[in-house]
């Protein structure tokens, strides 16, 4: 195969690949806008629980880091030092969270639906009761949801044991024997069983020291001051539960809840919030865009389709994402998107994003649509429609943003599958065209070689004929010269006087 053919084939394959990336209706997967559940990488895994992680990118602003904590019943996540702000959602189960804040240890019970934030520099540990599943994202700063530059947390054992014996002995001011025992101890796993600390008593209090201190302080303080402190602590320690709190939007097609610092005091000082959406079977969250930041979303239950539009003055692009429970996907800032549930089940998802005091989603329809603020004449020119048509579009029939859309998800999947079939057919045509071109070139080469052989044979024949003719001519010339010679010298030959030989 010639080098030209190879180059042409590689170029065609590259064109097909590029076309598939930009084609409408491509199923997205991998480390791009969607990361499937099975693509998570393990951080910690043993019989008492697992921690897994994903990194997802919007292809514009960078990547986002999420960790998934799964603690088995009666397990203990040993103390971790947070190197970044941790925003988390309790997906299932129950347990007890303990963490340091304002130079004291705080703790609270947590359960499915709870939302909370822990600031960087805090030390936390978690005990599970009936098992516990937590979805967490680690932010670069209070107003930057992107992945931090460092690891999100560190084990306190690694922090201490990062120094040698001499430094530790001078620091703790203890005997050499104490330091030797500290250094020689076997490193326990980050997730262990409560029995390791309670010696079989699962009702043991891991925060007894903290409670003793609290009781002593309560006795010393006056009653009025004590009540104020309790009220303040309750406010800051209070969790927000998305199932028990007031819904932001709710109708017969589903509901949505947005959590900002208005709902959760722990979010004060941060512009990062959380939202959760439940779409019932055959329902749709109407097209909208986030004007502040990228949405980083985890599918909690069911499956659905997300249609994302990437508008552009020159050329837009459409991306369709088919996602299911455990998948993580992103919707870039200013990219309008619509989420749809299939007809056979609900679709529940939650997301982290940067937001204001209220939801910053901009919908294309309804009373709150930005189009309601624009001049109708300008909109008419923009959409190139009749005034009556525009009036129908802008008519605010209701203020809901979750609407019925039967078979919308199924139709989107059909479009994706059709796009895949066309892409595959195009790939075959390109590859087949390359093989046909190669075959054509091989035939031309064979014909060229065959033609060369015929010409060579003809040339050889002509040369043989010419040589034979030339030889025959020379022989004729020789015979003619001999006859002439005899005639001229007949007297010498016939007379026998002498015989002359021709040289």
N, C-alpha and C positions, 0 to 999 in steps of 0.2 A: 504494500500500500504506500502510495507516495506521501510525502510530507504535506503537500498541499491539501490532500483529501483529509488528513488527520486534523489539520488546522481548521478546515471548513466545518467538520463535524463538531469539534470542541466549541466553535463559535455558535453553532446552531443550538447546542445543548445549553450554553450560557444564556442565549436569548430565551429559551423555553423557561429556564429557572427564573430569570428576571420577570418574565411575563406572569409566572405563577405567583410571585410575591405581590405584584400589584393588581392581580386579577380580582374582580368582584366576586365575593362568595367563597373565599378561601377559608378553610378551617384553620384557625390559628392555634398553635401549641408550642411547647418548649419554653425557653427562657424569655420569650417575647411578651406579647400582651396577655398570654394565658400560660399558667403552669399547672399541669394536671396533678392530682393528689399523689399519684404513684411516682412523680418526679421530685418529691421532697427528699432532701438528704438527711441522714440521721446525725444528730448531735450527741445524744445519749440514748442508750437503749439497754435495758435489763428487765428482769422479771417484775420489778416494782414500778416501771413506767418508761416512757420515752419522751424525748424532745427531738422534734424534726424542724427543718427550716426550708424556706423557699426564698428565692430572690427573683423578683419580677420587674420588668422594665417597660416604660411607656415609649421607649425609643426617642424621647425628646429631652427630658429633664434628668434622666439617670435611673437608678434602680432603687427598689424598696425591699426591706428585709422583714420577714415575718417568721416567728417561731411558734410552734404548736406544742403545748405541754399536755401530756396525757399521763395522769397519775392513777395508778391502781388503788383500790380501796386500802385505807390505813397506811398510805405511803407518805413519805416526808421528802420534800425538796429542800436540800440543805442550803444554808445561807449563801446568797449571791450578792455581790456588789454591782450595782447598776452603773454602767458607763454611759448610758443614754436614757432619755425619757422612755418609759414603757407605758403604752396605752393598750389595755387588754379588755377582752370580752369573754365572759365565762359561758362556754357553749353548753356544757352539761355537767351534772354532778354537784357536789357540795364539798366544803372544806373550810379551813381557817387560814386567813392571810395575816402574816405578821411582818412589819417593816419599821424601819427607823425613820423618824421625821422630827425636825426641830429638837434634836438631842434627847429624844425619848422613843420608847418602843410602843408602837400601836398595833392593834390587831382587831380583826372583824371576821364574822362569818361571811362566806361567799357562796353563791348558788347560781344555777343556770339563768342567764339573762342579765347578770350584773355587769356593769361597766365601771372601770376605774383607771386612774393614772398614778404612776409612781415616778417621782423625779429622779434624775441622775444623781448619783452619790448615795442613794438609799441602799440599805441592806435588807433583803427580804428572804423569808422562807415560808413555805406553804405546806400545810398538812391536809391530806384528803380524807374524807369520810367514806362516802359511797363511790369513790372514784371521781375524778375531776378532769375536765377538758377545758383548756384555756387557749384562746387565739390572741397573740400579742404582736404588735408592731413596735419597732424601736426607731425613734426619730432622731434626726441629726441635731435638732434644736427645738425650742418651743414653737417655732413657726415654720419648721422645715421637716417635712415628713420623710425625706429621702434617707437612704441608708447611712448610718454614722460611719466615720472614718475608722473607728476602732471596733473591737469586738463588743457586743452589747452588754456583756456582763462577765464577771470573773468570780471564781471560787475563792472564798476567804482563806481556805487552806493554802491555795496556790500563792495568795498574796503574802502570807506569813512565811511560808517555806521557801520563798524566793531569796531569803537571806541566809547567810551561813551561821554556824554555831556561835561564833564570837559576837557577832552583831546582835543576835537574838538574846544572848545571855546578858549583854550590856543593856539592851532595851528593856527586857522584862525584869532585870535585876533579880534573877532566881539562880538556883544552883545549877551546876553543869548537868547533874542527874536529871533535872526537870527538862532541860533542853534536849538531852539525849533521848528521853522518852518521846518528846514531841517530834523529833526528827526521825526516829526509828519506827514510828507508828505506821501501820498500813493505811494507805490512802483509801478512804471509803468512796463509794460511788456517789455522784451528785444526788441521785434519787435512791433512797433506802426505805426500809420498813420501820414503822414506829416502834416495833418490838426492840430494835437495837438501842433505843433510848429509854423505853418504858419498862423493859424487862417483862413483857407479857401483860402489863397493865395498860390497855388501850385508852383508859380514861385519864391517864396521867396528864398533868398540866405543864405544857412546855413553856408557859409564860409565868410561872409561879413567882420568880424574882420580880418581874414587873408589877404583878398584883400586890405583892407585899409592900413595895415602894408606894404604890398608889394608896393603899390603906393607911399607911403612915402619914402621907400628905393630907389625906382627907380628915384625919383627926386633928391635925395642926391648923387647918384652914377654918375660917368662919363659914357658916352655912350659906350665906348669901354669895360669897365669892366662889364657893364650891359649886353652887348651882350654875353660875355664869360660866365657869370653866367647863362644866359638863355640857352645857348648851353649845359652847363654842366647839368643843371636841366632837360633839355629835354632828354638827354642821359640816365640819371638814372631813369627818370619817364616813359620812353617809354615802352609800353607794346608790347608783341609779339603776333600776331594773327595767329593761325595755318592755317586759311583759306586764309589769305592774304600774308603770308610769303612764302619763297621759299620751295618747297617740297624736302625732302631728297631723296625719291624714288618715281617715278611715272611712270605708264604705263597703258595700257588699262585694266588691271585687278584690279587697285586700286592705292593707294598712301600711303606714310608714311612720317611723319615729326618728327624730333628729336629736342628738345629745350634744349640747354645747355647755359652756360654763354656767349658763342660766339654769340648766337642769342638774349639773354636777359641779360642786364647789371645787373638787380636785382638779378641774380643768382651768381654774383661774390662772391667768398669766400665760396661757397657751392659746394659740389660735387653732389648734387641732381638735377636731371633734369626731363624732361617730354617727353613723346612720344604719338603720336596719329596715328592710322592706320584706313584706310577705305578699306575694301575688297568688291569688287563688287560681284554680285551673282555668285556662283560657283567658287570663287577664294580662294587661300590659301596663307598665309604667311608661307614660307618654314621653315622646322625645323631649329631651332637655339637655342642657350643658352646665358644667361647673365653671363659673367665671373666676374662681380663685386658685384652684389646684387640681391635680390629678386625683381621681377616685381609685383607691386600692381596695379591692372587694374580695371577700371570701364567700363561697357558696355554702350555706348551712344545711339546707334541705332541698331535695328534689333536683330538678334539672330545668334548664331553660335556654333561651337564645338571646344574645345581646347583639344588637345591630348598632355599629358605631360609624358615624359619618365624619370624614376628615375634609371639611369644606376648604376650598381654595378659590381665589379669583380666577386662576388659570385652569385648573383641573382638580376636581374633587375625587375622593376615593371612599369606597364603602368596605367595611370589614364586618364579617359575621362570625360570632363566637358561640359555639355550642358548648355549654358548660354544665357540670353536675356537681353533686355534693363533694366538698373537699377541694375543689379547684379554686385557684386564685387568678383573678384577672384585673386589668387596669383599664380605665377610660381616661385618656389624656385631657388636660385642661382645654376648654373651648371646643371640644369635640362632641357634638350632639349625639345622644345615645338613647335607645329604647330597649327596655328589658321585657321579655315575653315568656309566659309560662305555657307549657304544653296543655293540651285539652285533658290529659289523663292524670294531672297532679299539680300541686302547688309548687311554687318556686320561692325560696327564702334565701336572702343574702344580706350580709352586713359589710360595711365599708368604713375605712378611715380616710379622712381628708381634712384639708385646712378650710375653715369656715368662719363666718362672722357670728353675731349673736343669734342669728336665725339661719335657716337653710339658704344657701346661696345658689340653689338650682334655678336655672332660667328655663322656663317651659315655652314651647313655641305656640301654645294655645291657652285659652282661658283668660280670666280677668287679670291675672298677674303677668301675662305675657308682655315682653318688652315691645312687641309689635303694637300693643294698644296705645303706646306713647308716641308712636311715629305718625307722621302725616299720611293720610289716606292717599293723597295724590302721589306721594313719593312711593308708597307701597304698591300702588296700582302700576306705576312705571316699572318698579323692581320686578314684579311677578308677571307683568304684561298680560293683565286680565281686565275684564270689564268691571265697572264700579259695583254692580250687583253681586258679582262673584266675590269680590273683596269683602263686601258687607257680610256675606254669608260666612266667610272664613273668620272674620273678627267678632262675629256675634257670640257673646259670652253666655252660652246656654247654662253652664254650671261651672263651678270652681274646682271640680275634681281633677286629679291628674292620674288616677288609676282607673282605667276603663276596660270594658270587655273587648276582647280581640280574638275571637274564636279562630283556631287553626292558623293564627299568624305565625306562631313558632314553627309549626309543621311546614308552612309554605316557605319560610326562610331556609329550613333544612333542605327542602326540595331544590331550591335555587343553588344552595351550596353543592349538593350532589350533582346537579346538572353542570355546574362550573367545573367540578372535578372530572366529570366524564369528558367534557370538552377539552380540558387541559391534557388529559391522558391521550385523547385522540390526536390532539395537536402534537403532542410529544412523539406519538407513533409516526405521524406524518413526517415530522422533522427527521426522525431517525431513519424512517424508510426512504425519504428523499436522499439522505446521505448515503445509504446503501446502494440506491439506484445510481447515484452519481459515481460511486466507486466502481460498480459493475460496468457502467458505460465507459469509464476510463480504462478499465482492464480490457474490455473488448477492443477499444481503439488501439491500445498497446499491442494486443495480439494481432490485430489486422496490420498494424505497422510492421511488426516483426515478420508476418507472413509475406507481406508485399516486398519487404527487403530481400527475403530469400528468393522470391521469384525473379526479382531484378538481377540478383547475383547469378542465378542459374542462366538467365538469358544472356547476361554479359559473358559468362563462361562459355556458352554455346557460340556466341558471335566470335569470341576470341579464338575458339577451336577451329571454326570455319575459316577464319582469316588466316590462321597459321597453316591449315591444311591447304588452302588455295595458294598461299605463298609458296609452300613446298612443292606443290604440283607445278606451279609456274617455273620454279627453279629447275625442276626436273625436265620440263619441256624445253626450257632454254638450253639445258645441257645436251638433250638429244638433238636439237636443231644445230647446235654448234659442232657436234661430232660429225654429222652428215656433211655439213659444209666443209669441215676440215678434211674429210676423206675425199670429197670432190676436188678440193684444191690440191691435194697431195696424192692423187691417184697414181701418178707416174712413179712415185717412190714405192707405193704399196704393191701395185701390180707388177712393177718391174723387178721387184725383189732386190733392188740394189741395196736398199737399206730400209729398215723398219723404224718409223717414227712413233713414238709414244706420246700421247698427250699428257702433259703434266697436270 
